[in-house]
Amino acid sequence: MKALFSVLLFWFLHVFPILSLLTPVTQNAEAETHMEKQWQGAGTTLSLEEVIIGRCYNYIRVVNPSVGEKNCSQIWEAFKDAFIFKDPCKVLPKDYEPFIRLTVHDVPLNKSLFWENSQLLVRRYADNTKRMMPLDGTLMGWLAEGLAWCGHPGGTGMNYKSCPTTDECEHNPAESFWRIASEAYAKLAAGVIHVMLNGSVSDGAYPVNGFFAKFELTNLIKDNILNIQIWVMDEIEGPDNESCGSKTIKLLETTLQEDGFQYTCTDNYKPVRLLQCVDFPTHHDCLCAHPLLQLSFLPSQAHLPVLFILSTSPRQPVAQSLQSQLHLCSILHSFPANFVVKFRKVSVGSDHSATAGADISFKAH
C-alpha cells in the first residue's frame, strides 16, 4: 500500500502539473498552425480601418445623406470585433449582428435590386443608389464591398497574407458577413422588387445554391412585396443560354408561384440593354431589328442621314440628324403603338445639293 501511495503521490506532485502545462501549449500550437496556413483567398485589405471609416463618412455625407447620422467609429469597432484574433474558419453570421444593427436603414420603395452573376451591370444600372439600391448600395454593403478580411492569433489580430475562401471553410469572415447582410437586405425590400440574372452563364441563371435563392428569396416579407420583376440579361457577344420560362428561370418562376408572389419576367430588359450597348454601339444586338432601317440609315463619312417624321395630321416634317442606330431605336420606341412613321433618306453633297430617296414606312410597336 505504501508503494502504491508513493506512486500516486509522485504522479500528483510531478506528472500531472507537467501534463496540465503541455495540453494548452499543444492546443495553442495546433490553433496557430491553423491560423498560419496559406489560404487561397487574398489577405486582409491594408488600412482596413481607415478604408471602412472613410467609406462610412462618404456614404452618410455624400452618397446617401438620407440615412441620417451614423457613428462610423462605433461601426468599425463592431465590424472588427466580429473576426479579429479569431480562427478564420469559425466566424459565424451572428457575430456581425451588432454591425448590422448599427448600419441598417430603410431601402426606398420599389428600389430593391437582387442579382446573380451580374454584379458589374447591376452596379452601373443602380448608379450609386440614384436609380436602384442593391445590397452594395446600402451602408452595410457599401462598407465591405470589394474588401478582404480575416483574423490572426497574434500581432494586430488580422491576417494580411491570406484569408480562406468558402471552398476551404464555410464559416469564413467574408462568407458569414454576406450571408447575414443578404438576409437583412431582403427583409427591407418593399413594393416592386427587381432581380437581374445572367442569361449567358452555362451553370444556371438562377443557381439554387446562390445567395439569392438561399438567403434573400427565403427572407422576403411577402406582405411587403407587390410584384417581383425578373430581368434575364444576355451578355453582348454572349450566348443566349436561358430565357424566361426555361431551365432554371422556369424553376424560379415555379418557386414564386408556389410562394404566392406576383411576378413578371422580361428577356433583355430594354433600359438595361441600352446600358450594355454603350460599350458595343455597333454590335448587331444593339441595332434596330428592322433590316430596311439598318440598310438605309447607317451613317458614313460622306453622308449624314436626315430623318423626316410625317404624321397624318398635321403633315409637317420634323428633321433630325441621326448619329447612331441606338438614337434611331430610342426615337422609334417612343411613339405610341401603331403610329406610322415615314423615313426619307436625304443625301447631302459637298455642294449642299440634296438627293431624296424613296420613303420607308415603319409602324411603331
ZATI-10613 format. One record per residue (C-alpha): residue in one letter; x negated, z, y negated. Coordinates in nm, 4 decimals. Example, Ala and Ser with C-alpha at 12.3 -4.5 7.8 and 13.67 -1.06 7.14 Angstrom:
BEGIN
(a, (-1.2300, 0.7800, 0.4500)) (s, (-1.3670, 0.7140, 0.1060)) 
***
This chain:
BEGIN
(m, (0.0000, 0.0000, 0.0000)) (k, (-0.2858, 0.0846, -0.2346)) (a, (-0.4387, -0.2583, -0.1711)) (l, (-0.1093, -0.4353, -0.2447)) (f, (-0.0630, -0.2276, -0.5580)) (s, (-0.4136, -0.3178, -0.6731)) (v, (-0.3480, -0.6902, -0.6232)) (l, (-0.0205, -0.6762, -0.8163)) (l, (-0.1825, -0.4758, -1.0931)) (f, (-0.4640, -0.7315, -1.1175)) (w, (-0.2142, -1.0206, -1.1466)) (f, (-0.0082, -0.8356, -1.4038)) (l, (-0.3069, -0.7416, -1.6193)) (h, (-0.5201, -1.0548, -1.5903)) (v, (-0.3481, -1.3588, -1.4381)) (f, (-0.0005, -1.3552, -1.5976)) (p, (-0.1341, -1.3327, -1.9560)) (i, (-0.3559, -1.6353, -1.8939)) (l, (-0.0681, -1.8377, -1.7450)) (s, (0.1592, -1.7468, -2.0342)) (l, (-0.1017, -1.8819, -2.2740)) (l, (-0.1606, -2.2006, -2.0775)) (t, (0.2072, -2.3001, -2.0430)) (p, (0.2858, -2.3632, -2.4129)) (v, (-0.0530, -2.5301, -2.4567)) (t, (0.0309, -2.7680, -2.1740)) (q, (0.3781, -2.8345, -2.3172)) (n, (0.2384, -2.8943, -2.6650)) (a, (-0.0262, -3.1262, -2.5248)) (e, (0.2435, -3.3305, -2.3486)) (a, (0.4517, -3.3435, -2.6660)) (e, (0.1557, -3.4511, -2.8771)) (t, (0.0642, -3.7169, -2.6222)) (h, (0.4217, -3.8475, -2.6511)) (m, (0.4029, -3.8387, -3.0287)) (e, (0.0671, -4.0184, -3.0394)) (k, (0.1940, -4.3057, -2.8265)) (q, (0.1581, -4.6503, -2.9776)) (w, (0.5147, -4.7706, -3.0243)) (q, (0.6282, -5.1293, -3.0646)) (g, (0.8001, -5.0777, -3.3999)) (a, (0.6440, -5.0584, -3.7446)) (g, (0.5253, -4.7212, -3.8690)) (t, (0.6872, -4.5209, -4.1471)) (t, (0.7047, -4.7124, -4.4741)) (l, (0.4342, -4.5941, -4.7115)) (s, (0.5515, -4.3856, -5.0097)) (l, (0.8852, -4.3406, -4.8338)) (e, (0.9920, -4.0519, -5.0578)) (e, (0.9245, -4.2465, -5.3769)) (v, (1.0974, -4.5570, -5.2407)) (i, (1.4162, -4.3738, -5.1435)) (i, (1.4413, -4.1652, -5.4600)) (g, (1.3726, -4.4755, -5.6698)) (r, (1.6382, -4.6743, -5.4845)) (c, (1.8812, -4.3886, -5.5322)) (y, (1.8448, -4.3851, -5.9100)) (n, (1.8549, -4.7650, -5.9253)) (y, (2.1830, -4.7639, -5.7337)) (i, (2.3644, -4.4966, -5.9334)) (r, (2.2343, -4.6178, -6.2709)) (v, (2.2239, -4.9975, -6.2352)) (v, (2.3743, -5.1377, -5.9145)) (n, (2.6907, -4.9290, -5.8850)) (p, (2.7284, -4.6581, -6.1523)) (s, (3.0927, -4.6135, -6.0489)) (v, (2.9812, -4.3821, -5.7657)) (g, (2.9048, -4.1150, -6.0252)) (e, (2.6224, -3.8637, -6.0298)) (k, (2.4207, -3.8034, -5.7140)) (n, (2.1340, -3.5604, -5.6595)) (c, (1.8655, -3.8046, -5.5465)) (s, (1.6061, -3.5355, -5.4692)) (q, (1.8540, -3.3476, -5.2531)) (i, (1.9489, -3.6723, -5.0795)) (w, (1.5831, -3.7336, -4.9946)) (e, (1.5444, -3.3828, -4.8529)) (a, (1.8500, -3.4296, -4.6308)) (f, (1.7206, -3.7647, -4.5083)) (k, (1.3715, -3.6287, -4.4396)) (d, (1.4948, -3.3177, -4.2582)) (a, (1.6718, -3.5354, -4.0014)) (f, (1.3452, -3.6584, -3.8470)) (i, (1.0307, -3.5040, -3.9970)) (f, (0.7969, -3.3313, -3.7449)) (k, (1.0412, -3.4257, -3.4654)) (d, (0.9895, -3.6143, -3.1430)) (p, (1.0805, -3.9726, -3.2480)) (c, (1.2877, -4.0148, -2.9323)) (k, (1.5009, -3.7058, -2.9905)) (v, (1.6668, -3.7709, -3.3260)) (l, (2.0457, -3.7779, -3.2947)) (p, (2.3099, -3.9297, -3.5259)) (k, (2.4425, -3.5829, -3.6103)) (d, (2.1029, -3.4965, -3.7604)) (y, (2.1939, -3.7247, -4.0530)) (e, (2.5310, -3.5632, -4.1253)) (p, (2.4049, -3.3739, -4.4355)) (f, (2.2635, -3.7004, -4.5721)) (i, (2.5918, -3.8853, -4.5110)) (r, (2.7899, -3.6135, -4.6889)) (l, (2.5645, -3.6385, -4.9949)) (t, (2.5712, -4.0179, -5.0214)) (v, (2.9224, -4.1177, -4.9132)) (h, (3.1523, -4.2776, -5.1706)) (d, (3.4618, -4.4976, -5.1713)) (v, (3.4393, -4.8651, -5.0785)) (p, (3.6619, -5.0726, -5.3110)) (l, (3.9867, -5.2025, -5.1663)) (n, (3.9503, -5.5410, -4.9909)) (k, (3.5697, -5.5418, -5.0272)) (s, (3.4544, -5.4227, -4.6845)) (l, (3.2413, -5.6805, -4.5056)) (f, (3.1212, -5.6330, -4.1478)) (w, (2.8864, -5.8708, -3.9698)) (e, (2.6808, -5.9616, -3.6655)) (n, (2.3740, -6.1902, -3.6707)) (s, (2.4358, -6.2995, -4.0297)) (q, (2.2769, -6.0314, -4.2464)) (l, (2.0988, -6.2585, -4.4956)) (l, (2.4100, -6.4693, -4.5547)) (v, (2.6201, -6.1541, -4.5933)) (r, (2.3759, -6.0160, -4.8466)) (r, (2.3797, -6.3369, -5.0507)) (y, (2.7574, -6.3594, -5.0460)) (a, (2.8047, -5.9905, -5.1331)) (d, (2.5859, -6.0376, -5.4440)) (n, (2.4755, -5.6755, -5.4886)) (t, (2.8301, -5.5369, -5.4490)) (k, (2.9750, -5.7732, -5.7125)) (r, (3.1745, -5.9748, -5.4578)) (m, (3.1734, -5.7592, -5.1436)) (m, (3.0337, -5.4236, -5.0354)) (p, (2.8862, -5.4364, -4.6839)) (l, (2.7170, -5.1303, -4.5377)) (d, (2.3835, -5.2040, -4.7038)) (g, (2.5731, -5.2336, -5.0321)) (t, (2.6814, -4.8695, -5.0142)) (l, (2.4473, -4.5958, -5.1302)) (m, (2.3748, -4.4704, -4.7779)) (g, (2.2863, -4.8188, -4.6549)) (w, (2.1091, -4.9227, -4.9747)) (l, (1.8601, -4.6373, -4.9419)) (a, (1.7485, -4.7166, -4.5866)) (e, (1.7801, -5.0954, -4.5602)) (g, (1.4562, -5.2634, -4.4529)) (l, (1.2608, -4.9377, -4.4178)) (a, (1.0958, -4.7774, -4.1146)) (w, (1.0510, -4.4065, -4.0468)) (c, (0.9836, -4.1567, -3.7683)) (g, (0.8342, -3.8125, -3.7188)) (h, (0.4921, -3.6819, -3.6149)) (p, (0.3997, -3.3270, -3.4998)) (g, (0.1177, -3.2803, -3.7484)) (g, (-0.0053, -3.3809, -4.0901)) (t, (0.2770, -3.4915, -4.3193)) (g, (0.5222, -3.4855, -4.0298)) (m, (0.5598, -3.8643, -4.0319)) (n, (0.4077, -4.1332, -3.8123)) (y, (0.2671, -4.4094, -4.0306)) (k, (0.1162, -4.6037, -3.7405)) (s, (0.4189, -4.6956, -3.5291)) (c, (0.7781, -4.5961, -3.4515)) (p, (0.9836, -4.6541, -3.1355)) (t, (1.2301, -4.9379, -3.1006)) (t, (1.5688, -4.8981, -2.9348)) (d, (1.4312, -5.0694, -2.6237)) (e, (1.1744, -4.7895, -2.5967)) (c, (1.4116, -4.4995, -2.6593)) (e, (1.7751, -4.4940, -2.7647)) (h, (1.7694, -4.1890, -2.9897)) (n, (1.5020, -4.3034, -3.2320)) (p, (1.5402, -4.2177, -3.6043)) (a, (1.6489, -4.5626, -3.7267)) (e, (1.8952, -4.6347, -3.4446)) (s, (2.0618, -4.2956, -3.4833)) (f, (2.0813, -4.3406, -3.8599)) (w, (2.2525, -4.6797, -3.8475)) (r, (2.4951, -4.5591, -3.5825)) (i, (2.6317, -4.2729, -3.7912)) (a, (2.6158, -4.4812, -4.1099)) (s, (2.8164, -4.7594, -3.9418)) (e, (3.0786, -4.5122, -3.8235)) (a, (3.1080, -4.3571, -4.1695)) (y, (3.1318, -4.7001, -4.3352)) (a, (3.4083, -4.8169, -4.1009)) (k, (3.6191, -4.5123, -4.1837)) (l, (3.6033, -4.6085, -4.5533)) (a, (3.7367, -4.9637, -4.5036)) (a, (4.0791, -5.0319, -4.6538)) (g, (4.3081, -5.3230, -4.7380)) (v, (4.1908, -5.6662, -4.6247)) (i, (3.8586, -5.6366, -4.4454)) (h, (3.6220, -5.9169, -4.3528)) (v, (3.3991, -5.9873, -4.0541)) (m, (3.1286, -6.2549, -4.0719)) (l, (2.9996, -6.3773, -3.7354)) (n, (2.7372, -6.6366, -3.6472)) (g, (2.8853, -6.9263, -3.4506)) (s, (2.5442, -7.0776, -3.3757)) (v, (2.3861, -6.7972, -3.1739)) (s, (2.3609, -6.8517, -2.8000)) (d, (2.4227, -6.4950, -2.6826)) (g, (2.7688, -6.4418, -2.8306)) (a, (2.9017, -6.4470, -3.1861)) (y, (3.0790, -6.1185, -3.1106)) (p, (2.8355, -5.9139, -2.8984)) (v, (3.0260, -5.6427, -2.7147)) (n, (2.7236, -5.4130, -2.7380)) (g, (2.6651, -5.4846, -3.1059)) (f, (2.7135, -5.2362, -3.3880)) (f, (3.0440, -5.3875, -3.4993)) (a, (3.2021, -5.3611, -3.1542)) (k, (3.0634, -5.0188, -3.0610)) (f, (3.0509, -4.8208, -3.3843)) (e, (3.2582, -4.9969, -3.6513)) (l, (3.5633, -5.1591, -3.4949)) (t, (3.6316, -4.8402, -3.2983)) (n, (3.6232, -4.6305, -3.6176)) (l, (3.8544, -4.8387, -3.8361)) (i, (4.1552, -4.6389, -3.9532)) (k, (4.4431, -4.8671, -3.8607)) (d, (4.6873, -4.7303, -4.1183)) (n, (4.4420, -4.8265, -4.3943)) (i, (4.3944, -5.1871, -4.2784)) (l, (4.6317, -5.4638, -4.3900)) (n, (4.4523, -5.7590, -4.2343)) (i, (4.1200, -5.8485, -4.0754)) (q, (3.9722, -6.1835, -4.1775)) (i, (3.7207, -6.3251, -3.9302)) (w, (3.4788, -6.5874, -4.0612)) (v, (3.2843, -6.7764, -3.7952)) (m, (2.9935, -6.9393, -3.9775)) (d, (2.7758, -7.2033, -3.8132)) (e, (2.4224, -7.2334, -3.9412)) (i, (2.3433, -7.5505, -4.1331)) (e, (2.1488, -7.7668, -3.8851)) (g, (2.2502, -7.5203, -3.6135)) (p, (2.4739, -7.5755, -3.3090)) (d, (2.8460, -7.5037, -3.3041)) (n, (2.8388, -7.2686, -3.0057)) (e, (3.1510, -7.0697, -3.0854)) (s, (3.4667, -7.1157, -3.2886)) (c, (3.7911, -6.9301, -3.3437)) (g, (3.9832, -6.8930, -3.0192)) (s, (3.6868, -6.9495, -2.7886)) (k, (3.4382, -6.7428, -2.5892)) (t, (3.3506, -6.4067, -2.7467)) (i, (3.5602, -6.4793, -3.0576)) (k, (3.8617, -6.5007, -2.8278)) (l, (3.7630, -6.1623, -2.6857)) (l, (3.7566, -6.0144, -3.0368)) (e, (4.0956, -6.1670, -3.1185)) (t, (4.2420, -6.0242, -2.7986)) (t, (4.1000, -5.6807, -2.8800)) (l, (4.2518, -5.6883, -3.2284)) (q, (4.5891, -5.7927, -3.0884)) (e, (4.5840, -5.5129, -2.8318)) (d, (4.4912, -5.2602, -3.1011)) (g, (4.7766, -5.3789, -3.3218)) (f, (4.5705, -5.5277, -3.6063)) (q, (4.6881, -5.8266, -3.8088)) (y, (4.4107, -6.0851, -3.8349)) (t, (4.3187, -6.4415, -3.9247)) (c, (4.0222, -6.6450, -3.8062)) (t, (3.8532, -6.9243, -4.0020)) (d, (3.5728, -7.1524, -3.8929)) (n, (3.3114, -7.2077, -4.1650)) (y, (3.4996, -7.0299, -4.4426)) (k, (3.4640, -7.2628, -4.7409)) (p, (3.3245, -7.0277, -5.0121)) (v, (3.0535, -6.9050, -4.7750)) (r, (2.9895, -7.2596, -4.6534)) (l, (2.9280, -7.3773, -5.0088)) (l, (2.6769, -7.0959, -5.0479)) (q, (2.4965, -7.2126, -4.7344)) (c, (2.4911, -7.5661, -4.8743)) (v, (2.2958, -7.4590, -5.1819)) (d, (1.9840, -7.4834, -4.9660)) (f, (2.0973, -7.8035, -4.7889)) (p, (2.2720, -8.0138, -5.0585)) (t, (2.2169, -8.3484, -4.8825)) (h, (2.2891, -8.2355, -4.5269)) (h, (2.5854, -8.4156, -4.3700)) (d, (2.7637, -8.0829, -4.3123)) (c, (2.7605, -8.0318, -4.6883)) (l, (2.9025, -8.3706, -4.7881)) (c, (3.2663, -8.4698, -4.8226)) (a, (3.4123, -8.5798, -4.4932)) (h, (3.5780, -8.8935, -4.6339)) (p, (3.3475, -9.1855, -4.5366)) (l, (3.4502, -9.4047, -4.8327)) (l, (3.3557, -9.1308, -5.0745)) (q, (3.0208, -9.0861, -4.9078)) (l, (2.9562, -9.4589, -4.9330)) (s, (3.0727, -9.5164, -5.2892)) (f, (2.9612, -9.2058, -5.4736)) (l, (2.6105, -9.1345, -5.3578)) (p, (2.4012, -9.1051, -5.6776)) (s, (2.0958, -9.3274, -5.7115)) (q, (1.8125, -9.3534, -5.9584)) (a, (1.9555, -9.6707, -6.1121)) (h, (2.3214, -9.5760, -6.1419)) (l, (2.5280, -9.2663, -6.2027)) (p, (2.8838, -9.2904, -6.0700)) (v, (3.1688, -9.2184, -6.3063)) (l, (3.4849, -9.0689, -6.1677)) (f, (3.8296, -9.1629, -6.3008)) (i, (4.1134, -8.9341, -6.2001)) (l, (4.4504, -9.1050, -6.2572)) (s, (4.7706, -8.9086, -6.2278)) (t, (5.1113, -9.0748, -6.2096)) (s, (5.2283, -8.9112, -6.5319)) (p, (5.0684, -8.9237, -6.7764)) (r, (4.8387, -9.2052, -6.6650)) (q, (4.5351, -9.1029, -6.8666)) (p, (4.1879, -9.1315, -6.7158)) (v, (3.9507, -8.8370, -6.7200)) (a, (3.5888, -8.9429, -6.6757)) (q, (3.3278, -8.7128, -6.5323)) (s, (2.9790, -8.7878, -6.4047)) (l, (2.9095, -8.6694, -6.0523)) (q, (2.5650, -8.5303, -5.9865)) (s, (2.6205, -8.4366, -5.6234)) (q, (2.8608, -8.4700, -5.3341)) (l, (2.9254, -8.0960, -5.3465)) (h, (3.0528, -8.1295, -5.7011)) (l, (3.2916, -8.4008, -5.5873)) (c, (3.4115, -8.1919, -5.2949)) (s, (3.4870, -7.8938, -5.5155)) (i, (3.6896, -8.1155, -5.7505)) (l, (3.8923, -8.2703, -5.4693)) (h, (3.9825, -7.9381, -5.3135)) (s, (4.1030, -7.8011, -5.6469)) (f, (4.4023, -8.0382, -5.6518)) (p, (4.7378, -7.9372, -5.5053)) (a, (4.8329, -8.0729, -5.1649)) (n, (4.9438, -8.4397, -5.1500)) (f, (4.8209, -8.5067, -5.5035)) (v, (4.6975, -8.8681, -5.5071)) (v, (4.3605, -8.9137, -5.6743)) (k, (4.2198, -9.2590, -5.7535)) (f, (3.8499, -9.3216, -5.7978)) (r, (3.6919, -9.6190, -5.9690)) (k, (3.3191, -9.6621, -5.9459)) (v, (3.1670, -9.7976, -6.2641)) (s, (2.8025, -9.9036, -6.2585)) (v, (2.6360, -9.8793, -6.5977)) (g, (2.3458, -10.1184, -6.6524)) (s, (2.0404, -10.0752, -6.8713)) (d, (2.2122, -10.2876, -7.1403)) (h, (2.5075, -10.0437, -7.1353)) (s, (2.7322, -10.3033, -6.9751)) (a, (2.9838, -10.1715, -6.7251)) (t, (3.0986, -10.3267, -6.3998)) (a, (3.4084, -10.1819, -6.2363)) (g, (3.4539, -10.1731, -5.8627)) (a, (3.7686, -10.1519, -5.6557)) (d, (3.9828, -9.8392, -5.6737)) (i, (3.9716, -9.5922, -5.3882)) (s, (4.2753, -9.3724, -5.3269)) (f, (4.2423, -9.0260, -5.1819)) (k, (4.5161, -8.7755, -5.1070)) (a, (4.4087, -8.4180, -5.1698)) (h, (4.4685, -8.1719, -4.8861)) 
***
